[in-house]
Structure formats: C-alpha cells, structure tokens
Amino acid sequence: MKDNQNNVNSFLDSMDGAPADELTAAENGFVSPAGNTRQAPFAPAAVWPGEQQNEPVPQTAVQPTAPAPQVMPQTVPQEQAVPQQAPPMQVITPPVVQSSAPQAVQPPAVPAVNTGAQQSMLDPFEQALNTAQNQQESRMLETLAAKPAFFSYGKVKESITDKEATFEDLRQKYETDFPELADGKLISWSVCYGKVTKQISNPASDKVYTVKAEIEKSKTFTDGLKKAKTDAEKNPECVVKLFKKAQSKGETVLPSYKDFCLTAKDAELSRKPIVLLPSKDGRIFEIRKNDIGIFTSPVSCVNEFPEIKADFRMLLPKIPSHIFSKVMGFFKSISDTMTFEALVHILYDTEEKEYLIKVPKQKISHAAVDSENSEPYPDRYIHVMDIHSHNIMPAVFSSTDDRDEKETRLYAVAGRFDRTFPEIAVRAGCAGKFIPLAPEDIFDADFFGEYPEEWKENISFSQVPEKPPRRFGLRFKRAFSEGRL
C-alpha cells in the first residue's frame, strides 16, 4: 500500500503544472476531436499494481503493464501524450455509438434499390402485355355485341331483328303460332349468354338488347371469355328462353274443379265434381257427381282443349315434276293400249336424297289392280306414295281403295286418260282414315305457264270479281280435265 501511495503522489506532482480547467476536463473523461488536452477525457490505460478491478473492462481495451509515471512523464510534450490516450478511446467508444445510432436499419436498403431497378425493367413488358390483352378483349366484345340475340322456344330458334323489342313484344309476336303463350302472367323469361343466366323481372319494359349489353359489360361474362377454351365458349350465343310457370297435363289447363282421366277407374276415384273421360269411339264424355248420383253424357265441346283439325304437313321435299310426268305418261300408255288400270310406288332414297319410281309386280284389268311385293324395300328407301290409275274413269277413290289403303302414307288416283288433260286426286292415309289434300301441296310442279303481264291491260270487269273458294284438287282438275267431276 505504501508503494501505491508513492506512485499516486508522483502522478499528482506531475499534474501540478496543468491549469485547473484542463484538470477538470481530464477528470470528467472528455477528449476533443482535434487532440486538445483541454477537452480530452481521461481514461486510465491500466489498473494500478496491487488494486482489484471493480468493473469489467471491454475486451478491446489495451492494458499496459508499465506504471503510470512512465506512460505520461512531464518531459513528454502534450502533442505526443495525446496519441497514446486516443487509441484506447477510439477502440472503446465505437461500440457505444453504434448501439444507439439509427444506422443499424440501413443494410436492407441495398436490396431494395436492386428490386426497384428490376421492377423498372419489367414494367414496359408487363404494360405491353396488358395492353395487348385489353385490346384483344375489346375486339372480342365488339364482335359479340354485333351478333344478334336469338329467341328459342321448343324447336323454334330465330334471330331477334328488332333492337327495341321487349320480352312482352316477343310473346305477342309468337302468340299466334303458340297459343299457350297467350297469358303473359304465366310466362317466365331468362337470357342465357355464355356462363351468365339472367332472369327477367320486368318483361313489359326490359328490352332484349339492353339486357344483352348489360351482360357483356359484366365481370362474370368477361372472366368467362378469358377462361374459354373451345370455339363455342369463345363465341357464345345470346339466347332468350321462356317457359310456362303453371300448366297441367301438357298444354291442357283445366280449372281446379275439373279432372281429365284416361280410364274409367281413375274417373271413379277422382273427387272432382266434373270429370272428362274419352271413349273408344273418339268422343269425350263428361261425368258429373253430386248427392243424387253420377251422371255421364257426351260433350260436344271442351273449351279447355285446343281446337285440332285434320291436316298433313310434309317433312320430305315435294315430289318433283319430272317424277309426276313420267308416272302420268306411263298410265296414259296403259290406258290408250288396253284401257287397263296400273299401280306405281314412289320411294325416297335417304342416302342419295332423291325420289325414285318403282313398278311392283301386278295383275291389271279394266277395274282392278292386284299387286304383290316379294320382299320389303331396303331400309334406305321410304315408301312415300301409291299412285294408281282409273284409265278412262273419273279420278275418285273407290270403296275398294278405302279398304286397301290402310298404311300411313300418301295416296293418289289418276283418271280420264281418254281426254287431253287427265284428272288426279290426292289424299293422306292415317291408319285407314283419310285427309284430302291439294295436289300442289305434294307435287313440286306448276302446270300453268307464265305469261306477259301486259296481257291483263286489255282486261276490264263488267262486275266486281269474287274470289272463288279453294277446293282440293281444283287446280289439277282444271289443268288435266275437260269437264268437272
């Protein structure tokens, strides 16, 4: 302890020449950046011999072993003393400054600068790609906007040409052909366009093409176009559909107090006061029930049922004129030679899409034809019509014809071949029941030639002309007959 005290005293003696303010600065531990000892803090470079270190010393601190008097003697100029004290301060203070400085968050700034540079390089390509996609989408929408909407009901599909048409306008337009659409309150409308189906709540005011345009602008519609893979998905049709919200037993709508039964047992079990029951003779009977009993009587009219008339509508092409001419020429030849009757079959070739004439094996006479077929025709042929002749007799179907013609096909009879213009009559046979037809409804031929319109300029009327009633076969009878039947 005595040696230590001597060392302290020696150190204090060396400091006697320093001014008071420099001593105070040294005691406070401050050092100026320029090396001025007035502002330089004092930091002991080592622990005095024989003393214990009370506080931990940083690992970077230098601990010299030489005694303090040798480190800072009085004879050493202050310019040389400062560099010996500065290195420990420069080593000790940087960790303290860096621990509290905000520069610690700056390292991530380096990759951020690189990411921005890459983004700036990619933006032009992405912008060009997005522009091309937007242009393609705009062209696609413009093409679809120019396409018409379609009305679809049953097997009918027709484009809607009126750009201002409402859904109620469509109902009124097709009501004539589809009487079940007469009550607009029972009709529900929808528009199917691509992946979008829109229900119509105001058919009287909503316009078809306005709804079509709204769907084309919707995000669901455009997203569907972007995901489309097939041509049909890329070019969808705008289809307007409808259906009846209320109906019973097909298109027949009966009131709640009536019932239509197909069997007598069902009619007996029915609890409705009025029951309609068909009979095997084709008539409709009405059954009424009350406390007195059960009353059954035929009815002449059922207002709830649609009005149906006997009719025939041809699905195949009309029989061409050259087929008709060959048949008539064949009949006239047989009549002129032996005054006999004859029979031919008219077939339709479903593969070649054309009509053919077949003459079956037959025994003929003045008033009868007995034909026989050894085998049926191949499946590719449709037996469309039987035509037979009555030689010089009128073209009228006989009772024998009615008994023989039981197949469901077309029939024709030709007669008066002893005259310049023969006669012909045509009918459709429906399982033994017959529907009279006009020959021009079956044959694609016009036997009245064209004439110049100026011929009518020399015609005047002595009275108001009346339109003659239409009669089946009248046109052909006038063309091929010299008299009336």
CORRAUR-V699065 format. One record per helix or strand of 3 or more residues. SS is the DSSP state (@ for helix, = for strand). FROM is the first residue (numbers start at 0). TO is the last residue. If there is no record, write none. Layout:
# CORRAUR-V699065
ss | from | to
SS | FROM | TO
SS | FROM | TO
This chain:
# CORRAUR-V699065
ss | from | to
@ | 1 | 13
@ | 19 | 27
@ | 67 | 70
@ | 77 | 99
@ | 101 | 104
@ | 108 | 145
= | 148 | 152
= | 155 | 158
@ | 166 | 173
@ | 178 | 180
@ | 183 | 185
= | 186 | 192
= | 195 | 199
@ | 207 | 216
@ | 218 | 225
@ | 230 | 233
= | 237 | 243
= | 257 | 260
@ | 263 | 268
= | 273 | 277
= | 283 | 288
= | 293 | 297
@ | 320 | 337
= | 342 | 348
= | 353 | 357
= | 360 | 363
= | 368 | 371
= | 380 | 388
@ | 398 | 403
= | 408 | 414
= | 422 | 429
= | 432 | 436
@ | 438 | 440
@ | 452 | 457
@ | 473 | 479
